[in-house]
Amino acid sequence: MNSPSRFTERLPFLPDRPLVRYVTTAALCLFAFWLRWVLDAAFPPGYPFLTFFPAVILSSFLFGPRPGVLAAILCGLFAWYVFIPPRMAFAFDHGTLTAMLFYTGVVVVDIALVHFMQAANHRLHCAREEVRALAEERRQLAERAELLFQEMQHRVGNNLQMVGAVLSLQMRTLTEPIARRALSDAAARLQVIGNIQRQLYHHDGRLVPLDRFLGEVCAKTMASSARTGITCEVEAQEGVTLRPDSAVPVALIVTEAIANALEHGFPDDACGVITVRLERRQDDVLLRVEDDGCGLPPGFDPVSAQSIGLRISRILSQQLEGQIALENGERGTRMTLELPLSRLAVNT
């Protein structure tokens, strides 16, 4: 379907070889004259220009308006001298002048129409090339923006992890257990944030769905804990995507819940399963982190607990306009986070 369009866009042919165009035009006129001469007996009287019109149109179509004008002149002279009575003479009677005026009007219209068509094709071709160039430029800009975005994400993650490493080095110079624990927790959280920053987006800049995002967060947390005999499973509804300003706090809350389960739910190298569940409901998004460990100790009050991790989780849940709860489940401990639907990405 595109071949005729591409053919007409290349017209007129041989723009940089005028001699070839004019010689070919003259040859078309001679062929039209020969054909008219051969078929003269088959034509009724009054058709002197019958084979010359196609020669004029074809010359204009293939080589442009100037070769078309040359063809019109040559064919007109051939028809006037040979095929308009009295033959073999340039007569100037009323009938001859009328025929030549008719011929002139027809060829002028033909040449003009062909010229306007080719000019329109040329403008269309230029417009297509501009659109193609703009599309290519846009594609290149998109690729550059994607590379810059990825570089920014990696640099942010690297910088956060570098700060965490500096805190870890600083921790080695301290002897106070509380200070060492505080710096250790801060360094670990910075490492987590750095990992989250890397995992938050696809390579093309789109947000990662929460089911995949949680899977990566859980895998990183379990790998950093180096605990054996404990598995972390993710049961997440597909197609749920959080806003960028909500994904990082949610990941920190989940990381804190898994860390608490590892530390308090499975003491003394106990084995077990940690399950992260995600469900989008009609009015909210429900996220649960459950384990089958030993559960909360008797008399433990999560609301009044002074654990830094729990306090951070409560603050983050308030920022998310959500509700967080820590309680004993059917077998172990269960952390529940309810998020409003306003925290979802717009296209979810």
N, C-alpha and C positions, 0 to 999 in steps of 0.2 A: 504493500500500500504506500510505502514511502518512496519507492523508486520513481514514479512520475513526478512527485514533488521535488525530489533531488535533481531530476533531469531539468525541469523548468527553472530551478534556482541557478543552474549553471549557465543559462542563456543570458545574453548572446554568446556564441562560441568565438574562440580565438580573438579576444579583444586586443591582444598585443601583436597580432599578425594581420594587419589590414590588407596587405597585398593578397594573401591567401583568401580572405573573405571576398574581396572584389572579383578575383579571378573565378572563384567558385560560383559567385552570383552570375557572372557573365556566362559560365557554363550552363547553369540552370536555365537562363534565358534562351540560350541556343538550343537546349534540349526541348524547351517548350515550343520554340519556333519549328524545330524538326517534327515534333509530334503533331503540331497543328497542320504542317504541310502534308504529312503522311495521311492524316485523317480528314483532309480537306473535302474529299469527295463524299465522305460519310456525313458531314455536317450540312444542315440546311443553310441557305443564305441568311445572313444577318447575325452570325455568331463569330466575329473575327477575333474576339478576345478570350475565347473559351479556355484555351490551355495556358494563357498568359497570366490570368488571375492567380492560379495556384503557385506559379513561379514567383510572383511578387510577394504573396503571403509567406511562402516558405523561406524566401531570402530574408524578409523582415524578421521572421520568427527565429531563424537560426543565427543570423549575423547582425541584427540590429536595424534601426531605421535608415541609416545612410546607405547600406547595401540594398535595402528595400526600395529606396528612391531610385538608385541606379537601375534596379530591375524594372521598376515602373517605367522609367524613361526608355530603356532598351526594348522592352516588350511593346510599349506604345508605338515606338517607331517601326518595329517589325510589323505589327498589325496594321498600322496606317499605310505603310508602303506596299505590303504584299497582299493583305487580305481584305482591305476596304476598297470597293470599286471607286474609281478606275484603278485596277491593280497596277503595281510597279510604278506608282507615281504618288506624290504627296498632293492630293487634291484638297482644295479649300472651299468646296461647296457647302451648302447649308447642312446636308445630311452627314457629311464627314465631320464637320465641326461639332454637330450634336453628338455623334458617336464618341468623338474624342473627349468632349466635356463629360459625358457619362462615364467613360473609362477613368478619366482623371478623378472624378468625384469618388468613384468606388475604390480606387487604389489609395487615395488619400485617407479615406475612412479605415481601410484595412490596415495600412501602415500605422495610423494613429492608435487603433485599437490594440494592435500587437505591441506597440511601444508602451502604452499605458499598462497592459497586462504584465510586461516584463519589469516595468518600474515598480508595480505593486509586488511582484514576486521578489524583487531585489529588497524592497523595504521589509517584506515579511522575513526574508532570509537574514537581514541585519538584525531584526527584532529577535529572531530565534537565537542568533549568536549572542546577542546581549543577554537574553534570558539564561542561555547556557553558561555564559561567563559569570553572571550574577549567582547562579546556582552553584557553580564550582567555587566561587569566592566564599559563598555562604557555607559550603561544606568545609572548606579549609578553615574558616573562622570557627566553625563548630568544633572541628578537631583540635584547634589550638586552645579553645576555651575548655574543652574536655581535658586536655593535657594539663592546662594550668590548674583546673579544679582538682585533678588527681594529685598534682604536685602540692597544692595547698593542703589537701587532706593529709597527705603523708607528712608534710612538714609540721602541721599541727600535732599529729600523733607522735612524731619523733621528738618534738619539743617537750610535750607532756611527759613522755617516757624519760627524756633526759633530766627533767626536773626530778622525777621519781628516783632516778639513779643517783642524783646529787644528794637527795635526802637520805638514800640508803648509805652513801658514803659518810654523810654527816652522822648518821646513827652509830657508826662504829666508834666514833670518838666519845660517845656518851656512856656513862656508867649507871645513871639513874634508870631503873627498870621502867618507870612510868613514861619517862621521856623517850626512851628507846622504843617502847610499844607505840607511843603516839606517832613518832616519825615513821616507824615501820608500817603502821596502818595508812598514814598519809601517802607514803611512797607506793604502797600496793594499790591504793585507789587511783592515784595518778597513772599508774601502769594500766589499770582497767580502763580509765577514760581514754588513754591513748589508743588502746586496742579498739574500743568502741568507735572512736573517730575514724579509724581505718575501715571498719565494717559497716558504717552507717549508710553508704551509698553504693550503687552500682558503678561500674566503670564509666557509664555514660551520664552519670549525675543523678539518675533516678533513685529515689529512696528504696532501701531494701525492705521487703515485706517482713512483718514482725515474726512470722514463723521461722523464716531463715535467719533473721537477726538474732532471735533468742537462741537458736541452735548454735550459732557461732559464739555467742556470749557464754553459754553454758560449757561449750567445749573448751574455750580458753580458760575459764575459771577452774574447771576440773583438771586441766593440764597443769596449771600453775600450782595447784594444791599438792600434786604428786601423791595423792591418796590412792591406794589400791583396794580393790574389793568393793568400791562404791561406784555406781553408775548413775548417770544423769540422763533422764529421758524427757523429750519435749513433745507434748501433744497440743499442737497449736492449730487453730483454724486458719485456713489459707486466705490470702487476699486482704489481711488486716495490715494497714500501714499507718504508723504514727507520724505526727508532725516532727520535724527535726528537733525542735526545742523540747519535745516530750520523750523522744527515743532514748536520749542519754540518761535522764533521770530514771526512767523505767529500767534501763539496763543496770544502773547502779543499785537500784532496789533489789533486782533479781540477784545480782552478784552478792550483795550483802546477805540475802536470805540463804543462798547456797553456801556461803562461807560460814554462816551461823550453823547450818545443818551439819556441815562437815566437822566443825569444831565442837559443838555441843550435842548434836544428835547422835553422833557415832564416835564416842570416845573409845580409847584403847584399841584402835585399829579394827573397830567393828565393821561388818559388811552391811550393805543396804542399798536402797534405791532412792534417788531424789527425782521427783517428777515435777516438771513445769508445764502447767496447763494454761491455754489461752482460749478465750471464747468471746465472740462479739454477740451481745444480747440486744434486745430491742431498745433498751434505754442506756446501756453502758457497755464497757469492755471489762471482762473479768479475767484477772491474772492470778494464778495460784502457784505457790511453790510448796510442795508437800514432801515429807520424808517418812520412812518407816522406822525411824530411830527410837530413842528412849523418851522423846517428848519433853515438854517443859517441866522444870522441877516444881515440886509442890510449893504453893504460895507465890509463885512468880507472877508479877504484874507487869505486862509489857508497857502499859501506859506510864508507870512511874519508874521504869527501869532507866538507869543512867548510862547504859551502854552507848558508846559513841556511834556504833553502827546503827542501832535502833533509832537513836535521835536523828541521825542523818536521814534514815528512811522516812521517818515521820515528817521531817521538814520538806523532803522532796515530794512526798505525797500531797502535802498542803500546796506546794507550788503547782502541782499537776491538777489541783482541785479535785483530788480523789480521796478515797477512804481506804486506810490500811488497817489490817488486823492481824495479830499473831496469837494463835491459840493451838490447843491440842486437837489433832485430827483423830481419825479412826484408829490409826496405828502410831503415828508420831506427831510431828509439829507441822502446822499449816500456816503459811503466810498468805493472806488474801489482799489483793489490791483491786479496787473498783475505780475505773477511770470514766469520765464523761465522754460522750461521743464527740465533743468539740475537740478532743485531743487527737482525733484521727486526721490523717491527711485528707485534703479536699477531694482527691480522686478516688478515695476508698468507698 
